[in-house]
Amino acid sequence: MTAITKSFTAIADSAVDPDSPIDTALVTALRDNTTHLREWLGASYYAGAVQDHKHDGTDSALVANRGAPIASGSVSGVASFNLTSLVTSAYKFYEIELYNLSVATNNANVAARVSVDNGANWKSGAADYKMGGNYGKVSGTAGVWNGYSATYISLTAQTTNNSSYTWNARLLFIDPYNSNSFRLFRTESYGYDNVSGDYIDLEAAGHFWNNSSPGAINAMQILGVGTNFSCDYIVRAWN
């Protein structure tokens, strides 16, 4: 925030009693205090104010904003895309939302992986991701994913006509940068078949490799498993 031009001066009771003179110090304090308050109000509230408050803990009290965007974009016909240099200790929750998500190939899937070396290597061991959840489908198919280990986090369902689906998927990471915590994730995905009108909803939760591998998670990858894909995306973070 731009610096306030006038400081605020506390006016003592002794300066305003009936026997005290109206002197330069008193009048200056009254004028400067009014200017100080006016400039502090916020530019959107008062035209003479210096600048709006950011509420970032520096120019004014911190206001936690759930889901402040830190990255966004679009990809088309890609095998994968990487989100590096985003995850730090600044935030405890990170959420990736994919929308208008479609794949090029049937019997395929879109998934996520993470890295502890900012994308030099992506975790893809047989037990790096442990998850379970449930799914449902308008046509009647439903079920439960019992706890299982995987080489990636599934974000869509693999179906025989997957290329006709449009998906929205949300992936939440809980405290991924803290290598001493039991790091968790949660997914929610919804797919609509543009041909049949059917839809699928998926919900899952899980955790990473029992913390047997050290290192803070600091990058994320979205990849097609057996397919290229297209989507818009936004990444949010908060405490």
One Martini backbone bead per residue (centre of mass of N, CA, C, O) as a GRO file, in nm:
protein
  239
    1MET     BB    1   0.097   0.035   0.021
    2THR     BB    2   0.080   0.349   0.012
    3ALA     BB    3   0.200   0.593   0.179
    4ILE     BB    4   0.127   0.780   0.434
    5THR     BB    5   0.157   1.134   0.469
    6LYS     BB    6   0.021   1.128   0.760
    7SER     BB    7   0.036   1.133   1.085
    8PHE     BB    8  -0.073   1.017   1.396
    9THR     BB    9  -0.192   1.226   1.669
   10ALA     BB   10  -0.209   1.235   1.998
   11ILE     BB   11  -0.444   1.407   2.194
   12ALA     BB   12  -0.435   1.564   2.472
   13ASP     BB   13  -0.636   1.674   2.723
   14SER     BB   14  -0.457   1.934   2.788
   15ALA     BB   15  -0.511   2.057   2.482
   16VAL     BB   16  -0.859   2.080   2.538
   17ASP     BB   17  -0.890   2.262   2.755
   18PRO     BB   18  -1.008   2.578   2.841
   19ASP     BB   19  -0.695   2.684   2.905
   20SER     BB   20  -0.608   2.609   2.626
   21PRO     BB   21  -0.452   2.682   2.347
   22ILE     BB   22  -0.482   2.757   2.004
   23ASP     BB   23  -0.241   2.600   1.839
   24THR     BB   24  -0.037   2.472   1.603
   25ALA     BB   25  -0.022   2.180   1.710
   26LEU     BB   26  -0.329   2.128   1.726
   27VAL     BB   27  -0.412   2.196   1.433
   28THR     BB   28  -0.218   2.001   1.294
   29ALA     BB   29  -0.330   1.743   1.421
   30LEU     BB   30  -0.618   1.768   1.312
   31ARG     BB   31  -0.542   1.771   1.014
   32ASP     BB   32  -0.359   1.510   0.997
   33ASN     BB   33  -0.565   1.309   1.107
   34THR     BB   34  -0.768   1.341   0.878
   35THR     BB   35  -0.578   1.259   0.649
   36HIS     BB   36  -0.503   0.981   0.754
   37LEU     BB   37  -0.791   0.861   0.750
   38ARG     BB   38  -0.856   0.913   0.453
   39GLU     BB   39  -0.609   0.743   0.335
   40TRP     BB   40  -0.705   0.468   0.488
   41LEU     BB   41  -0.990   0.381   0.372
   42GLY     BB   42  -0.993   0.361   0.058
   43ALA     BB   43  -1.034   0.419  -0.278
   44SER     BB   44  -1.325   0.285  -0.318
   45TYR     BB   45  -1.450   0.476  -0.084
   46TYR     BB   46  -1.232   0.719  -0.129
   47ALA     BB   47  -1.090   0.952  -0.338
   48GLY     BB   48  -0.850   1.047  -0.126
   49ALA     BB   49  -0.730   0.787  -0.119
   50VAL     BB   50  -0.451   0.606  -0.181
   51GLN     BB   51  -0.545   0.291  -0.121
   52ASP     BB   52  -0.619  -0.019  -0.118
   53HIS     BB   53  -0.655  -0.284   0.069
   54LYS     BB   54  -0.503  -0.616   0.084
   55HIS     BB   55  -0.497  -0.802   0.329
   56ASP     BB   56  -0.170  -0.926   0.380
   57GLY     BB   57  -0.037  -0.834   0.675
   58THR     BB   58   0.087  -0.537   0.610
   59ASP     BB   59  -0.137  -0.300   0.544
   60SER     BB   60  -0.328  -0.522   0.676
   61ALA     BB   61  -0.527  -0.740   0.776
   62LEU     BB   62  -0.554  -1.067   0.745
   63VAL     BB   63  -0.739  -1.234   0.480
   64ALA     BB   64  -0.864  -1.527   0.420
   65ASN     BB   65  -0.863  -1.683   0.088
   66ARG     BB   66  -1.050  -1.909  -0.054
   67GLY     BB   67  -0.908  -1.967  -0.357
   68ALA     BB   68  -0.668  -1.821  -0.466
   69PRO     BB   69  -0.540  -1.749  -0.758
   70ILE     BB   70  -0.214  -1.875  -0.917
   71ALA     BB   71  -0.337  -2.026  -1.179
   72SER     BB   72  -0.386  -2.043  -1.547
   73GLY     BB   73  -0.546  -2.221  -1.836
   74SER     BB   74  -0.472  -2.392  -2.154
   75VAL     BB   75  -0.524  -2.705  -2.331
   76SER     BB   76  -0.435  -2.893  -2.646
   77GLY     BB   77  -0.357  -3.206  -2.728
   78VAL     BB   78  -0.218  -3.336  -2.472
   79ALA     BB   79  -0.028  -3.550  -2.262
   80SER     BB   80   0.078  -3.301  -2.079
   81PHE     BB   81   0.110  -3.099  -1.771
   82ASN     BB   82   0.292  -2.855  -1.577
   83LEU     BB   83   0.320  -2.754  -1.216
   84THR     BB   84   0.557  -2.533  -1.130
   85SER     BB   85   0.652  -2.331  -0.871
   86LEU     BB   86   0.383  -2.333  -0.663
   87VAL     BB   87   0.464  -2.508  -0.426
   88THR     BB   88   0.459  -2.400  -0.089
   89SER     BB   89   0.462  -2.276   0.246
   90ALA     BB   90   0.233  -2.052   0.212
   91TYR     BB   91   0.041  -2.306   0.179
   92LYS     BB   92  -0.196  -2.574   0.265
   93PHE     BB   93  -0.389  -2.538   0.010
   94TYR     BB   94  -0.448  -2.722  -0.301
   95GLU     BB   95  -0.626  -2.650  -0.617
   96ILE     BB   96  -0.742  -2.834  -0.899
   97GLU     BB   97  -0.919  -2.723  -1.193
   98LEU     BB   98  -1.102  -2.899  -1.439
   99TYR     BB   99  -1.236  -2.789  -1.756
  100ASN     BB  100  -1.340  -2.896  -2.046
  101LEU     BB  101  -1.281  -3.205  -2.039
  102SER     BB  102  -1.104  -3.402  -2.292
  103VAL     BB  103  -1.065  -3.688  -2.494
  104ALA     BB  104  -0.927  -3.879  -2.777
  105THR     BB  105  -0.975  -4.164  -2.621
  106ASN     BB  106  -1.078  -4.454  -2.557
  107ASN     BB  107  -1.005  -4.617  -2.280
  108ALA     BB  108  -0.933  -4.368  -2.087
  109ASN     BB  109  -0.730  -4.128  -1.893
  110VAL     BB  110  -0.708  -3.888  -1.624
  111ALA     BB  111  -0.427  -3.758  -1.434
  112ALA     BB  112  -0.205  -3.748  -1.139
  113ARG     BB  113   0.108  -3.601  -1.030
  114VAL     BB  114   0.409  -3.581  -0.833
  115SER     BB  115   0.676  -3.371  -0.688
  116VAL     BB  116   1.012  -3.317  -0.513
  117ASP     BB  117   1.182  -3.172  -0.787
  118ASN     BB  118   1.018  -2.980  -0.980
  119GLY     BB  119   0.989  -3.216  -1.230
  120ALA     BB  120   1.229  -3.414  -1.277
  121ASN     BB  121   1.031  -3.608  -1.113
  122TRP     BB  122   0.769  -3.853  -1.112
  123LYS     BB  123   0.550  -4.008  -0.927
  124SER     BB  124   0.533  -4.387  -1.023
  125GLY     BB  125   0.480  -4.588  -0.820
  126ALA     BB  126   0.287  -4.857  -0.718
  127ALA     BB  127   0.264  -4.694  -0.406
  128ASP     BB  128   0.231  -4.367  -0.419
  129TYR     BB  129  -0.090  -4.415  -0.435
  130LYS     BB  130  -0.364  -4.399  -0.199
  131MET     BB  131  -0.707  -4.516  -0.262
  132GLY     BB  132  -1.062  -4.424  -0.233
  133GLY     BB  133  -1.420  -4.482  -0.335
  134ASN     BB  134  -1.682  -4.355  -0.556
  135TYR     BB  135  -1.948  -4.437  -0.798
  136GLY     BB  136  -2.168  -4.307  -1.064
  137LYS     BB  137  -2.459  -4.386  -1.285
  138VAL     BB  138  -2.741  -4.339  -1.458
  139SER     BB  139  -2.753  -4.638  -1.588
  140GLY     BB  140  -2.660  -4.792  -1.283
  141THR     BB  141  -2.370  -4.775  -1.231
  142ALA     BB  142  -2.200  -4.882  -0.929
  143GLY     BB  143  -1.949  -4.809  -0.667
  144VAL     BB  144  -1.642  -4.919  -0.503
  145TRP     BB  145  -1.327  -4.809  -0.399
  146ASN     BB  146  -1.105  -4.972  -0.275
  147GLY     BB  147  -0.821  -4.983  -0.139
  148TYR     BB  148  -0.543  -4.860  -0.340
  149SER     BB  149  -0.274  -4.880  -0.555
  150ALA     BB  150  -0.081  -4.631  -0.749
  151THR     BB  151   0.073  -4.428  -1.019
  152TYR     BB  152  -0.193  -4.251  -0.980
  153ILE     BB  153  -0.447  -4.002  -1.002
  154SER     BB  154  -0.768  -4.026  -1.062
  155LEU     BB  155  -1.006  -3.811  -1.267
  156THR     BB  156  -1.128  -4.037  -1.446
  157ALA     BB  157  -1.312  -4.251  -1.633
  158GLN     BB  158  -1.297  -4.563  -1.786
  159THR     BB  159  -1.444  -4.577  -2.110
  160THR     BB  160  -1.571  -4.677  -2.419
  161ASN     BB  161  -1.682  -4.347  -2.452
  162ASN     BB  162  -1.486  -4.108  -2.349
  163SER     BB  163  -1.475  -3.902  -2.602
  164SER     BB  164  -1.789  -3.800  -2.535
  165TYR     BB  165  -1.684  -3.659  -2.286
  166THR     BB  166  -1.736  -3.416  -2.026
  167TRP     BB  167  -1.521  -3.270  -1.780
  168ASN     BB  168  -1.504  -3.226  -1.422
  169ALA     BB  169  -1.220  -3.150  -1.205
  170ARG     BB  170  -1.108  -3.204  -0.857
  171LEU     BB  171  -0.795  -3.126  -0.675
  172LEU     BB  172  -0.691  -3.185  -0.338
  173PHE     BB  173  -0.431  -3.055  -0.135
  174ILE     BB  174  -0.285  -3.140   0.190
  175ASP     BB  175  -0.002  -3.024   0.284
  176PRO     BB  176   0.238  -3.093   0.060
  177TYR     BB  177   0.509  -2.941   0.178
  178ASN     BB  178   0.488  -3.127   0.430
  179SER     BB  179   0.709  -3.387   0.510
  180ASN     BB  180   0.581  -3.446   0.819
  181SER     BB  181   0.316  -3.519   0.698
  182PHE     BB  182   0.000  -3.665   0.623
  183ARG     BB  183  -0.062  -3.660   0.303
  184LEU     BB  184  -0.347  -3.540   0.127
  185PHE     BB  185  -0.634  -3.627  -0.090
  186ARG     BB  186  -0.894  -3.500  -0.322
  187THR     BB  187  -1.174  -3.604  -0.534
  188GLU     BB  188  -1.378  -3.455  -0.806
  189SER     BB  189  -1.602  -3.594  -1.061
  190TYR     BB  190  -1.763  -3.498  -1.384
  191GLY     BB  191  -1.944  -3.675  -1.644
  192TYR     BB  192  -2.061  -3.605  -1.985
  193ASP     BB  193  -2.257  -3.748  -2.235
  194ASN     BB  194  -2.310  -3.606  -2.553
  195VAL     BB  195  -2.479  -3.854  -2.671
  196SER     BB  196  -2.657  -4.006  -2.428
  197GLY     BB  197  -2.668  -3.833  -2.136
  198ASP     BB  198  -2.479  -3.944  -1.958
  199TYR     BB  199  -2.336  -3.985  -1.619
  200ILE     BB  200  -2.048  -3.926  -1.402
  201ASP     BB  201  -1.948  -3.986  -1.059
  202LEU     BB  202  -1.661  -3.894  -0.853
  203GLU     BB  203  -1.506  -4.013  -0.541
  204ALA     BB  204  -1.197  -3.937  -0.361
  205ALA     BB  205  -0.937  -4.064  -0.137
  206GLY     BB  206  -0.597  -3.998  -0.001
  207HIS     BB  207  -0.245  -4.090  -0.010
  208PHE     BB  208   0.085  -4.086   0.031
  209TRP     BB  209   0.381  -4.281   0.064
  210ASN     BB  210   0.406  -4.293   0.391
  211ASN     BB  211   0.666  -4.109   0.403
  212SER     BB  212   0.925  -4.278   0.293
  213SER     BB  213   0.966  -4.027   0.115
  214PRO     BB  214   1.130  -3.758   0.103
  215GLY     BB  215   0.990  -3.451   0.069
  216ALA     BB  216   0.850  -3.187  -0.084
  217ILE     BB  217   0.578  -3.099  -0.246
  218ASN     BB  218   0.626  -2.886  -0.567
  219ALA     BB  219   0.462  -3.053  -0.795
  220MET     BB  220   0.242  -3.088  -1.089
  221GLN     BB  221   0.065  -3.340  -1.289
  222ILE     BB  222  -0.108  -3.369  -1.600
  223LEU     BB  223  -0.234  -3.677  -1.749
  224GLY     BB  224  -0.246  -3.907  -2.000
  225VAL     BB  225  -0.391  -4.241  -2.019
  226GLY     BB  226  -0.381  -4.320  -2.345
  227THR     BB  227  -0.397  -3.995  -2.399
  228ASN     BB  228  -0.515  -3.711  -2.510
  229PHE     BB  229  -0.590  -3.362  -2.408
  230SER     BB  230  -0.840  -3.116  -2.298
  231CYS     BB  231  -0.828  -2.790  -2.117
  232ASP     BB  232  -0.915  -2.612  -1.842
  233TYR     BB  233  -0.746  -2.415  -1.576
  234ILE     BB  234  -0.718  -2.392  -1.206
  235VAL     BB  235  -0.529  -2.249  -0.933
  236ARG     BB  236  -0.552  -2.286  -0.580
  237ALA     BB  237  -0.491  -2.104  -0.262
  238TRP     BB  238  -0.472  -2.173   0.103
  239ASN     BB  239  -0.528  -2.150   0.483
   0.00000   0.00000   0.00000
